[in-house]
């Protein structure tokens, strides 16, 4: 529903380059450390590990927009886009090469002494046929995909956001009843597989502050295996304020044995959009802003991190002039950055 999906081909195209560039682009070495004519103003470095342990992809889409702007002398644009490019954002694993992609991202993060932030969004019958429709062909294909992700991660450090909307769409009636039993089984299996890894944390998605009430989702989360997960995620790809997301998460935590949670703050700097068609306020709304930058130093001990799960600048779907869900929209990225506080 929230237009988070990006084409797997795009991820595959950059993952190996990201792995190769991670060490070089985050170093400050001179001599032959960079290509001739490289613009130092476009260089991407990692954030301080003590407050922001997550890996910044030096070859991410925002980083490439930054480099292009710097090379063309568009200094003001480069300064704005740097607000996005220098922060760690979720790497959405594509459907075709899960092992290769998970390995590439976690190896690059490991070389930079950071934790990879991975998003898994491939559940069968995903998004109920809306902007981000798709997903694995069936349950067996999904299990094989999860196995590939797990093999790719191995013993390296990773934080996984598991299946945005998957439980929510079981609750709100969007996903047909005949798929419910299988989906719960697939989510439980994915949590068990991933949490068995040495250095992987798993947060099962649990909706947002605007969709409903914690009473509606806490039992489905238990059926989906939240007891085995490290916690849950809220506000993924949405715009609700950190304050409202915190209140929602704390109410929900109390109903699932005090589980911790993470909040997607990528685009919630101005809160939710209240104009236009209520059914599409989530889709590329105007006037939004970047939220708190990713950190593990949060306002509440129950909140393990503020994260940028959704990549700011990627479209929610073909609405309000935007490209397909998950595609980079440079103009929207620039507006988010300019409006940020």
Beta strands, then each sheet from edge to edge (+ up, - down):
strand 1: 91-92
strand 2: 116-120
strand 3: 158-162
strand 4: 200-205
strand 5: 231-234
strand 6: 260-264
strand 7: 303-307
sheet 1: 1+ 2+ 3+ 4+ 5+ 6+ 7+
end
